[in-house]
């Protein structure tokens, strides 16, 4: 068993006796940092054994003081604390262990407070931790929200995974986190970064920058849609939303994202975003259907009298929008099922991915054009 030097043992015990708020261990520099109400303290370790083993002994001393167990951050806790199941009253203890995994467990907890978020961020500045914390409304509304968002804005150019780019953009676009100029700067970059645009689609679908006009016939259709909407008709509400200026802007942006997708996950997330935009227009059990049967189902559903009273009422008032209603039904059922036939057993990306996806994305883009009032193309 490795024993700490007398000097390190004394200094660590003094640090712990002074009730620190968080502890961070820098293994590369063999230093232990402590955060307290008075500021930061640093203990430069003087190893008496191999550095890895010596740091492990340091962790054991800290764990024994904080948890009453010298075994370090218990392995069996790592799984379920990541799932947010750690008791709220234990979160402060997790930040005292000097364990990155314990910090992750704390930031994943729904009981994390703004003050604990400040301590956790000091303990481990990391883009993934920033995203986790900005998924917590209490942190978004606290003092840490803008700070974490600013970090993600600065980190965006260095992010390599498109899904994480989209998630970061979605999170930092929450109200009150960044200013109007930062928002506009990210939007401009979205022209070259489809993942950024996807983040906008998810975060503010009805308030996208650079709005386009409503569909040409929207003013003529509005008087027919309003009474149906007032009666609670979801089909009329969906038509109003998508044919109005915000909806047409949203469709244009979706089409831009799907025109040149770079990864499979980006495509799937975009399809899920489409389905969520039109949610409430039918059963959720269709997400596993391929495109052809999904279209057959949508056509049959719209053509079946009595299948949906609200749909029938909408079709009765606006028979000329049958194709649009079929499209709404189709898009509300999108899921991985439409991609499975073309992406089975492939890791394709970039231009090869786009060629493989054309049998699916071509018709879907055509359906988006139907909602935009464009002449029939690939639909």
C-alpha positions as a printed Julia matrix, in Angstrom:
379×3 Matrix{Float64}:
   0.0    0.0     0.0
   1.38   3.39   -1.0
   1.67   6.02    1.71
   1.6    9.72    1.01
   4.49  11.88    2.04
   3.98  13.56    5.41
   3.89  16.97    3.74
   1.25  15.97    1.18
  -0.81  14.19    3.82
  -0.83  17.26    6.05
  -1.6   19.74    3.28
  -4.44  17.6     1.87
  -6.01  17.23    5.3
  -5.78  20.99    5.83
  -7.46  21.53    2.45
 -10.28  19.14    3.36
 -10.68  20.62    6.86
 -11.26  24.06    5.33
 -14.5   22.79    3.71
 -13.73  23.26    0.02
 -16.55  23.68   -2.5
 -14.91  21.56   -5.21
 -11.66  19.69   -5.83
  -9.83  19.14   -9.1
  -6.84  16.84   -9.58
  -4.41  17.63  -12.39
  -2.68  14.31  -13.01
  -0.32  15.64  -15.67
   1.08  18.32  -13.35
   0.63  16.28  -10.15
  -1.37  19.03   -8.49
  -4.55  19.15   -6.4
  -6.66  22.3    -6.71
  -9.32  23.32   -4.22
 -12.07  25.89   -4.65
 -13.4   27.69   -1.59
 -15.35  30.82   -0.79
 -12.0   32.56   -0.36
 -10.64  31.55   -3.75
  -8.45  28.74   -5.06
  -5.7   26.76   -3.42
  -3.14  24.51   -5.09
  -1.14  21.66   -3.61
   1.87  20.57   -5.63
   2.31  16.88   -4.9
   5.68  15.32   -4.07
   5.27  11.67   -5.13
   7.06   8.94   -3.18
   6.04   6.3    -5.75
   4.99   5.99   -9.38
   2.82   9.04  -10.24
  -0.23   6.97  -11.26
  -0.2    4.96   -8.05
   0.49   8.05   -5.95
  -2.46   9.95   -7.43
  -4.63   6.92   -6.73
  -3.58   7.11   -3.09
  -4.48  10.81   -3.07
  -7.94   9.96   -4.38
  -8.34   7.34   -1.7
  -7.51   9.83    1.04
 -10.0   12.36   -0.35
 -12.72   9.73   -0.79
 -12.18   8.41    2.71
 -12.69  11.91    4.1
 -15.72  12.8     1.93
 -17.56   9.49    1.59
 -16.1    7.49    4.45
 -14.87   4.98    1.88
 -11.23   4.82    0.76
 -12.11   3.1    -2.48
 -12.47   6.28   -4.5
 -15.61   7.09   -6.49
 -17.51   3.77   -6.27
 -17.61   2.0    -9.62
 -21.17   0.82   -9.16
 -22.34   4.45   -8.83
 -20.95   5.5   -12.19
 -23.75   3.97  -14.24
 -26.79   5.25  -12.4
 -25.46   8.66  -11.42
 -24.97   9.4   -15.13
 -28.68   8.71  -15.47
 -29.51  11.45  -12.98
 -30.46   9.11  -10.13
 -28.07  10.49   -7.49
 -29.85  12.12   -4.54
 -29.76  15.9    -4.74
 -28.23  16.22   -1.28
 -25.23  14.16   -2.43
 -24.33  16.34   -5.41
 -22.05  18.67   -3.46
 -20.07  15.64   -2.24
 -19.52  14.43   -5.78
 -17.71  17.65   -6.63
 -15.24  17.11   -3.79
 -13.87  13.77   -5.0
 -11.56  15.06   -7.71
 -13.1   12.49  -10.07
 -14.17  13.62  -13.58
 -16.82  10.88  -13.61
 -18.27  12.22  -10.38
 -18.52  15.7   -11.92
 -20.37  14.24  -14.91
 -22.76  12.51  -12.49
 -23.46  15.83  -10.8
 -24.12  17.79  -13.99
 -26.46  15.05  -15.23
 -28.66  15.4   -12.16
 -31.95  17.29  -12.55
 -31.38  18.6    -9.01
 -28.28  20.57   -9.99
 -28.48  24.18   -8.8
 -26.88  27.27  -10.3
 -24.31  27.36   -7.48
 -23.42  23.68   -7.89
 -23.16  24.27  -11.64
 -20.57  26.99  -10.96
 -18.53  24.57   -8.87
 -18.89  21.75  -11.4
 -17.75  24.03  -14.22
 -14.68  25.01  -12.23
 -13.97  21.33  -11.64
 -14.32  20.26  -15.26
 -14.73  22.7   -18.15
 -15.9   20.56  -21.03
 -18.27  21.09  -23.97
 -20.26  17.96  -23.13
 -20.74  19.14  -19.55
 -21.86  22.55  -20.84
 -24.47  20.86  -23.05
 -25.68  18.69  -20.18
 -26.12  21.69  -17.9
 -27.87  23.81  -20.54
 -30.44  21.02  -20.78
 -31.45  21.94  -17.23
 -33.93  24.89  -17.05
 -32.61  25.92  -13.63
 -29.13  26.42  -15.06
 -30.38  28.19  -18.2
 -32.21  30.71  -16.06
 -29.34  31.18  -13.63
 -26.05  33.07  -13.79
 -24.22  30.1   -15.3
 -26.47  29.87  -18.36
 -24.91  32.73  -20.4
 -21.38  31.68  -19.36
 -21.89  28.11  -20.57
 -23.52  29.32  -23.78
 -20.58  31.65  -24.45
 -18.2   28.71  -24.05
 -20.18  26.63  -26.56
 -20.25  29.52  -29.03
 -16.47  29.79  -28.85
 -16.08  26.02  -29.08
 -18.36  25.56  -32.1
 -15.57  26.0   -34.72
 -13.65  23.16  -33.07
 -16.57  20.74  -32.79
 -16.12  17.84  -35.21
 -19.34  15.85  -34.78
 -22.35  17.24  -36.63
 -24.83  15.97  -34.04
 -23.01  17.81  -31.27
 -22.89  20.96  -33.41
 -26.67  20.85  -33.82
 -27.21  20.16  -30.13
 -24.94  23.03  -29.09
 -26.73  25.47  -31.4
 -30.14  24.3   -30.17
 -29.13  24.81  -26.56
 -27.46  28.21  -26.9
 -30.49  29.57  -28.77
 -32.6   29.26  -25.64
 -33.92  32.71  -24.61
 -31.55  34.97  -22.71
 -28.29  33.12  -23.37
 -26.72  34.97  -26.33
 -27.3   38.36  -27.92
 -28.86  39.13  -31.27
 -25.53  39.64  -33.04
 -24.17  36.28  -31.9
 -27.39  34.64  -33.05
 -27.1   36.26  -36.47
 -23.42  35.29  -36.79
 -24.24  31.63  -36.15
 -27.13  31.78  -38.61
 -24.88  33.12  -41.34
 -22.45  30.26  -40.78
 -25.37  27.83  -41.09
 -25.29  28.38  -44.85
 -22.11  26.26  -44.9
 -22.85  24.19  -41.8
 -26.15  22.29  -42.13
 -25.81  21.11  -38.53
 -26.08  24.73  -37.34
 -29.26  25.16  -39.39
 -30.69  22.01  -37.81
 -30.09  23.52  -34.38
 -32.12  26.57  -35.45
 -34.92  24.35  -36.8
 -35.22  22.68  -33.43
 -34.76  25.7   -31.2
 -36.87  28.38  -32.87
 -38.99  26.86  -35.68
 -41.38  29.81  -35.74
 -38.78  32.55  -35.42
 -35.99  31.86  -37.89
 -33.84  34.71  -39.25
 -34.24  35.91  -42.85
 -37.95  35.1   -43.13
 -39.51  34.47  -46.53
 -43.08  35.47  -47.45
 -46.11  33.3   -46.75
 -47.24  31.0   -49.52
 -48.92  32.91  -52.32
 -52.42  31.61  -51.57
 -52.17  31.93  -47.8
 -54.28  35.11  -47.61
 -57.05  33.44  -49.61
 -56.94  30.27  -47.49
 -56.8   32.02  -44.12
 -60.56  32.82  -43.85
 -61.34  29.11  -44.3
 -58.7   27.98  -41.8
 -59.56  30.37  -38.97
 -63.0   28.89  -38.04
 -61.56  25.39  -38.11
 -58.66  26.43  -35.89
 -61.02  28.09  -33.44
 -62.84  24.78  -33.21
 -59.56  23.08  -32.27
 -58.88  21.4   -35.62
 -55.2   20.24  -35.59
 -55.06  19.83  -39.39
 -56.12  23.42  -39.95
 -53.61  24.59  -37.33
 -50.84  22.63  -39.07
 -51.77  24.09  -42.45
 -51.84  27.61  -41.04
 -48.46  27.12  -39.41
 -46.71  25.69  -42.45
 -48.27  27.99  -45.08
 -47.55  31.18  -43.13
 -44.27  33.1   -43.46
 -42.58  31.36  -40.48
 -43.62  27.97  -41.83
 -42.35  28.68  -45.33
 -39.05  29.87  -43.84
 -38.85  26.66  -41.84
 -39.52  24.5   -44.94
 -36.86  26.35  -46.92
 -34.32  25.73  -44.16
 -35.23  22.02  -43.91
 -34.73  21.69  -47.65
 -31.3   23.31  -47.36
 -30.27  20.85  -44.64
 -31.47  17.83  -46.63
 -29.95  19.05  -49.88
 -26.39  18.23  -48.79
 -26.4   16.1   -45.63
 -22.98  15.01  -44.41
 -23.8   12.23  -41.94
 -26.47   9.62  -41.39
 -27.26  10.91  -37.89
 -27.81  14.41  -39.27
 -30.37  13.06  -41.74
 -32.17  10.99  -39.11
 -32.32  13.9   -36.68
 -33.71  16.13  -39.43
 -36.42  13.58  -40.22
 -37.27  13.33  -36.52
 -37.46  17.13  -36.41
 -39.86  17.09  -39.37
 -42.06  14.5   -37.66
 -42.06  16.53  -34.44
 -43.07  19.7   -36.31
 -46.17  17.93  -37.6
 -46.83  15.87  -34.47
 -50.42  15.28  -33.49
 -51.67  14.4   -36.98
 -51.99  10.66  -36.46
 -50.62   7.56  -34.8
 -47.01   7.55  -33.61
 -46.7    3.88  -34.59
 -45.74   4.68  -38.18
 -42.15   5.71  -37.43
 -40.81   2.33  -38.55
 -42.44   2.32  -42.0
 -40.4    2.69  -45.18
 -41.23   5.61  -47.46
 -43.4    3.75  -49.99
 -45.77   2.13  -47.46
 -45.8    5.36  -45.48
 -47.03   7.22  -48.55
 -49.62   4.52  -49.28
 -50.84   4.83  -45.69
 -51.05   8.63  -45.92
 -53.01   8.48  -49.19
 -55.4    5.89  -47.78
 -55.86   7.8   -44.54
 -56.8   11.03  -46.3
 -59.05   9.17  -48.73
 -60.96   7.2   -46.09
 -64.2    8.89  -45.03
 -64.54   8.9   -41.28
 -60.87   8.1   -40.58
 -60.48  11.45  -38.83
 -63.37  13.88  -38.32
 -61.07  16.92  -38.11
 -59.32  15.89  -41.3
 -62.68  15.42  -43.04
 -63.8   18.88  -41.93
 -60.6   20.44  -43.21
 -60.83  18.59  -46.52
 -64.46  19.6   -46.88
 -63.58  23.28  -46.52
 -60.4   23.09  -48.62
 -60.65  20.22  -51.13
 -57.89  21.79  -53.22
 -55.38  21.1   -50.42
 -55.69  17.33  -50.56
 -52.06  16.87  -51.62
 -50.91  19.13  -48.8
 -52.93  17.11  -46.27
 -51.45  13.87  -47.59
 -48.01  15.44  -47.2
 -48.74  16.5   -43.62
 -49.76  12.94  -42.77
 -46.69  11.54  -44.51
 -44.22  13.87  -42.81
 -45.72  13.33  -39.35
 -44.83   9.63  -39.64
 -41.17   9.96  -40.63
 -38.59   7.95  -38.73
 -35.66   5.61  -39.18
 -37.86   3.24  -41.17
 -37.58   5.42  -44.29
 -33.78   5.27  -44.11
 -33.31   1.6   -43.24
 -33.71   0.22  -46.8
 -30.98   2.5   -48.2
 -28.62   2.68  -45.23
 -28.59  -0.95  -44.13
 -25.01  -2.16  -43.55
 -23.33   1.05  -44.7
 -21.2    3.7   -43.06
 -21.34   6.03  -46.05
 -20.97   9.77  -45.54
 -20.59  12.87  -47.72
 -21.32  12.59  -51.43
 -21.65   8.78  -51.32
 -24.25   9.11  -48.58
 -26.2   11.62  -50.66
 -26.27   9.26  -53.64
 -27.55   6.44  -51.48
 -30.2    8.68  -49.94
 -31.51  10.16  -53.17
 -34.34   7.57  -53.54
 -35.64   8.78  -50.17
 -34.66  12.43  -49.99
 -35.69  13.16  -53.59
 -39.38  12.36  -52.98
 -39.32  14.0   -49.55
 -37.91  17.23  -50.97
 -40.64  17.05  -53.58
 -43.2   16.83  -50.8
 -41.72  19.9   -49.16
 -42.12  21.69  -52.49
 -45.79  20.72  -52.46
 -46.19  22.58  -49.17
 -44.29  25.52  -50.63
 -46.73  25.7   -53.54
 -44.11  24.85  -56.15
 -44.96  22.89  -59.3
 -44.87  19.08  -58.83
 -41.35  17.8   -59.16
 -39.95  14.78  -57.41
 -42.91  14.27  -55.09
